[in-house]
């Protein structure tokens, strides 16, 4: 007797259902174990960019949820490796968790907004990139106090999601991630929105100083830490932090202006 026929005879529908569920649970658990090192790696790399009070364990837990979501939604028919798809889902789940925490205090947001406006207004007035001492003088604080403020603003996202979502109300993080891993089969509206957002980012980055461009590129695209960038550019980690934060503030100000002006 063939195994399949024997299985069908000795197993009731309920027993077969329980067997299938057990098999799926085992497969899921095995996948979680297999991808746990990847989840931890992404969580630790992300935590390097965040304030010390953010729990890595919370990021890892969110990453596991992202992996489970990837297991549920992955389509083998598309020309994307599961590992690539899972990485985007894991990172996306961690970013969602951070947004839900609202981990940037209101006072920090207010300082960031003040600096964004100051830098933007000074550059318009002088018609050039402005130096740190000029910014500090404009807002009425010492250069040391200015650098301390920049340090406290570390971890601020270069994208103001509220402004982006006002301009592209249907372009969620999940849809951005889907577009990145599947560039051929997407809703034309989302493709257009993502293309426009990338164009705005490119314009904003192009207006940064050469050093700011380098730090932003190494930090966000090459995923180096501030310490690693410091070694590469022969600058202190503290100085890299200042350059990074200033670049982020400029990006946020320019993006806001472009989005308000309708690109």
C-alpha positions, 0 to 999 in steps of 0.5 A: 500500500502506498504511503499516501493511501495508508495515510489517508486511511488511518488519519481522520480529517482532524488528525490530518489538519493537526499534522499539517499545522504541526508541520507548518509550525515546525517549518516556521520555527526552523526559519526563525532559528535560521534567520535569528542571526540576521535579525540580530545583526540588523537590530544591532546595526540600527541601534548604533544609530539610535539613542542608548535608551532604545532597547535592542530586544524590542527591535529584535522582537519586532524583527521576528514579527517582520520575518513571520510576515515575510514567511506569510506574504512571500511569493516564490513566483516573483524573481526575488530571493527570500533572504532579500525580501525578509531583510526588507520586512525585518528592517521595516518592522523595526522602523515601524516599532521605532515610530510607534515608540515616538522616541524623539522627545518633543523638545528635540523636535523643536530644536531640530525645527529651529535649526532647520529654519535657521540654516535654511534662512542663513543660506538663502540670505548669504547665497552659500553654504554656512559654517557652524559658527555662523549658525551658532551666532544666529541662534545666539549660543556658543559654538560648544553649545551648538555642537552639544545640541547637534550631538543631542539631535543624533538619530533624527531621521533625514525624512520627515515622514509626516511631510512625505505622507502629506505629499504622498498619502498613499505611499506607506513604508510597506509599499516603499519596501515592496517597490524596492524588492519588486520593481516590475509589478507594482501599481503605477501610482506607487511607482510614480510616487517612489520615483518622485520621492527619490528625485526630491532626495537626490536634489536635496542631497546634491545641495549638501557640502562635499563632506556632508554628502560623503558622510550621508552616503557612507552612513545610509547607503554603505551602512557604516557607523559614525566611528567607522566613517571617522576612521575612513575620513580621518576625523573624530567620531564626534566631528562625524556626528556633527557633520551627519546631524547638520546634513540631516537638518539640511535635508529635512529643511530642503525636503520640506521646501520641495514638498511644499512647493509641489516638487 
